[in-house]
Amino acid sequence: MLHEPANRDTAPDSAAGYKSRLGLILFFVYAAMYAGFVVINLTTPAMMEITVLWGINLAVVYGLALILAAFGLALAYDSLCRKREEGR
């Protein structure tokens, strides 16, 4: 088994700068959402016990929303990067 790079294409990635900026922007968007979760837990933890949706409390709803947001941001990142690489 050879231990060499799987991708032998050595051409520079023309979208690397775009990908880096986009990744940082999406990271800070997610970090702000997560910071909101942490702030609520630190300042008013009783708020997390409030039932908000179908008998589920805010802690669970917010936690699931964070998971779905991470997945959604990952899909957005992938889609936007593919469009940039394809030149659209």
Order of alpha helices (4+ residues) and beta strands (2+ residues): alpha-beta-beta-alpha
